[in-house]
Amino acid sequence: MLSATRLARAATLRAARNAAILTRGYTTKPDVTFEELQQKIHGIAPKPYVLIDVREPNEVAEGRVPTAVNIPLGDVAAAFAMPSEEFIAKYRIDRPSGEEETIFYCRSGKRSQSAIDQVERVDSSLTLRNYRGSWLNYLDRALGNKSLK
């Protein structure tokens, strides 16, 4: 049998999880558009950002959005949980701190949303956004590759 203390602790954790789920919709910023991403890449947008590509390295080898750093989806949670010094050594950038927007993208937008969900569990202080159109949208809009939709 569970003790009263363990039951109370389980109820508290369950309530905290439910509260996080209810407030999530209010704390997540809207998706990043192609136009907004272009402004950030070209230094026109005022707020600093970090752009993270969560595709696998073999996908990134085919091309990437300028300024992006590759952290494959399978490594995202561990990366954002590691100490800053280790993050810098591995990815060659400062670990996002909340001072900037952290934007995720993948091939079409599904893995990037999964990455956001993982990072929210590790560090809720970050401003996380999704470039939902992701690589396929970038190819189409920036490079004019109409065959990839």
Long-range contacts (C-beta under 8 A, 24 or more apart in sequence): 20-124, 24-120, 27-124, 28-116, 28-128, 29-101, 29-127, 29-128, 29-129, 30-129, 31-129, 31-130, 31-131, 31-132, 32-103, 32-129, 32-130, 32-131, 32-132, 34-131, 34-133, 34-137, 34-138, 34-141, 34-142, 37-65, 37-103, 37-131, 37-138, 38-142, 40-67, 40-103, 41-65, 41-66, 41-67, 47-100, 47-101, 48-99, 48-100, 48-101, 49-100, 49-101, 49-102, 49-103, 50-93, 50-96, 50-100, 50-101, 50-102, 50-103, 51-103, 51-105, 51-131, 52-76, 52-102, 52-103, 52-104, 52-105, 52-115, 53-105, 53-106, 53-135, 54-104, 54-105, 54-106, 54-111, 54-112, 54-114, 54-115, 55-106, 55-107, 55-111, 55-135, 59-107, 59-135, 63-135, 63-139, 64-135, 65-105, 65-131, 65-135, 65-138, 68-105, 69-93, 71-115, 73-106, 73-111, 73-114, 73-115, 76-115, 76-118, 76-119, 77-118, 77-119, 77-121, 77-122, 80-118, 80-119, 80-122, 80-123, 81-122, 81-123, 96-126, 97-126, 98-125, 98-126, 98-127, 100-127, 101-127, 101-128, 101-129, 102-126, 102-127, 102-128, 102-129, 103-129, 103-130, 103-131, 104-128, 104-129, 104-130, 104-131, 105-130, 105-131, 105-134, 105-135, 105-138, 106-134, 106-135, 107-134, 107-135, 107-136, 108-133, 108-134, 108-135, 108-136, 109-133, 109-134
